[in-house]
Amino acid sequence: MLGMTGSRLINAPTFLPAYLHLVSGSNAIVGLGLALQQLGGIISPMFAGTKIEHRPKVMPAAVLMGSMGRLAVLGMALSGWLLSGQALVIALLRFIFMFGVFMGAQRVVFSLLMSVVFSLLMSEVIPLSRRGRLQAERNATGGLIAAVLAYVAGKYLIGQNLLGNGYSTTFLCAFILTSAGLWALQLLLREPVTPTLRSQSRFVDRLREFPALVAEDPGFGWFLMVQMLATAARIATPFYILHVGEQMRVDGATLGLLSLAYLGADTISNLLWGYLGDRTGFRLVLLLSIGCWVAATELLMSTGSMALIFIAFFGLGAAQAGYMMGAQTIILEFGDRDDLPMRIAASATAESTTATLGPLLGGWVADWFGYDIVFGASLGFVAASKTQAVGRPEIGPNRVHFA
């Protein structure tokens, strides 16, 4: 919960894009920064999967990957205090890339760790039919803290330029929260031994097995296609707040308010998504969240009212929460458990590949043609993703029992 609280401050489509635009004055740099973050997540998940799939315990790897990702956040904070001009822009881009590398690896390690905990420690205490609600309660609590902190950060830390750089102070808060979460994980969680293990393989050998991993389960292959189309729609994500800046003056208070809308929606909607997933399966959660994404993007494109912009950001936050919960839960239902690390890695790599190209292209398009074209492309990718998900019932096979 604490780790998610800090990371959401970094990943929210408000603070980091606004800061990059402030120090660089360029949409292309904003797109490059978000692209570098996703680029870091392309190779590292596959590498992490090959390094942990043969290990009986993965906690040491989780702590190492998590610590390096948190140091990248600390680097962003220190850069704002110690550097300026071009040196600051370059430092921020480097730390954003570093953050993407280690967060991509952490995603695989933490997903496997939580999978083991669910299957071995909680099976007799918390039925699998309540897995969605348990995730929802954790996400909602972390989201509530993040939403309140985001509002405070925007209005007081950034609005009053606390400690000489409000953005650096915000990133420092994110570093402290995510570090506290990692310490709690290490100190309080007793990791069980993984019941079955693969033999150790070379990274190159496992890459060669990737086509077979997809071919043996067509549903998994179509699921990857839906993921790639949906993440391609993130071409517009870093430009939401910059588009708002064209409609009205965006100060610290406005950043805080819209961050509150985005993260507050994450908090509230997680409870709905988790309950719905337990009742019907997470394929429906995936479909509804994509529909919410379309509606929120269209609203943001068509309004200049602060009240409606708030609603649009609320919808975008709810959509991302549902998409993440659906995608991260469905991936656990395909194939054999021994291949779970590589399926998670393949999923993360597929997402990161399209998510890398999206913001990079989006920055160039925004500079030359404006934000409307970028948002239109995003809507096209989201619509294609939903079409694939609706037409492929084998996505989200619900191989575990749902209440």
Secondary structure as GFF3:
##gff-version 3
##sequence-region A 1 403
A	DSSP	alpha_helix	2	11	.	.	.	ID=ss1
A	DSSP	alpha_helix	15	24	.	.	.	ID=ss2
A	DSSP	alpha_helix	27	52	.	.	.	ID=ss3
A	DSSP	alpha_helix	59	82	.	.	.	ID=ss4
A	DSSP	alpha_helix	85	116	.	.	.	ID=ss5
A	DSSP	pi_helix	117	121	.	.	.	ID=ss6
A	DSSP	three_ten_helix	128	130	.	.	.	ID=ss7
A	DSSP	alpha_helix	131	152	.	.	.	ID=ss8
A	DSSP	pi_helix	153	158	.	.	.	ID=ss9
A	DSSP	three_ten_helix	162	164	.	.	.	ID=ss10
A	DSSP	alpha_helix	166	188	.	.	.	ID=ss11
A	DSSP	alpha_helix	203	208	.	.	.	ID=ss12
A	DSSP	alpha_helix	210	215	.	.	.	ID=ss13
A	DSSP	alpha_helix	218	232	.	.	.	ID=ss14
A	DSSP	three_ten_helix	233	239	.	.	.	ID=ss15
A	DSSP	alpha_helix	240	247	.	.	.	ID=ss16
A	DSSP	alpha_helix	252	280	.	.	.	ID=ss17
A	DSSP	alpha_helix	282	302	.	.	.	ID=ss18
A	DSSP	alpha_helix	306	330	.	.	.	ID=ss19
A	DSSP	three_ten_helix	331	333	.	.	.	ID=ss20
A	DSSP	three_ten_helix	337	339	.	.	.	ID=ss21
A	DSSP	alpha_helix	340	369	.	.	.	ID=ss22
A	DSSP	alpha_helix	371	391	.	.	.	ID=ss23
###
